[in-house]
Amino acid sequence: MFSRLSIISLGLADALCGAIPFVEEGYNEHVYPGWDQLKYLFVFGDSYTTTGFNLTNGSPLPSSGNPMGNPAWPGENSGPNWVGYLTTTFNRSELLTYNLAYGGATINSTLVKPYIPTVLSFADQVQDLFLPNLSPKSPTSITPAWESEDSLFLIWLGVNDIENSYRNVDPGDLHPSLMNEYFRILEELYCVGARNFLLLNVPPIDRSPLTTGQGEQAVSREQEALESYNSLLEDMLHGFKRSHRDVYGKIFDAARVFTEILERPERYDIKNTTAFCEKYRVGTPDWDTYYPECGVRVSEYFWLNSLHPTWPVHKVLAEEIVKSL
């Protein structure tokens, strides 16, 4: 069953680039070739996703033997994140990865403001970086020779949209606008040939030290926002696929993976799931750095700081993503 919001959004999408008309029965997911046949990953998101890649400053771009381009592996993180693991560890083919994610990103800065005005939102990542430089419909000297059948578009947004708004905005008022914008941007990607999409939902950031430290009311309000956002994301993707019968689209349940680790940390050699250590907060010299005042190694914490997970969480996430693909 589609909400009125979904149908309005899909009708707008159809008008933008001639998408296949809305139908009540079935769609064809024939474009996705399988994980082992992909050649390109195009990635959009926030600090959970960014590796510090720069598309336009002349630094090395993804190429054979250097699949992530710049910066050097593992990127600008304390250990690798899920994108790096997909590209270099759990890949089954050589994947050239264009990671346009930007720390602090929201879906659109006009709907939810980022922490500073210079942050590139999802809309900016697509409209200012991807479309002018990587679209086969307007190729430049740096446009890779990707095709619909050999590329996967991965999007992980929503952490900052929720974190920056849940305290003072009713999800029922904000989230429909966010989702309409999210899928308007997906439509822009569709119009230039994107057909394979993996969308990650928002994990339980209500269990982060940032939220739990503010008390039960904050936790409850953020839980409500998370449920609203993730439910609407699923509903809208279902509608997008029915309106675009040549699209392969899945939601990866990042919330389930985070919850599994938080509930059964011993299975993943995690010893602290509720706090973070100040000395580890901005990164560490090594992936398994140990400072006695922190009690355990950085790799044995779930939270690197008040909101971001450590690299072992990213590794589990990437491994589970590959299973789903």
Order of alpha helices (4+ residues) and beta strands (2+ residues): alpha-beta-alpha-beta-alpha-beta-alpha-alpha-beta-alpha-alpha-beta-alpha-alpha
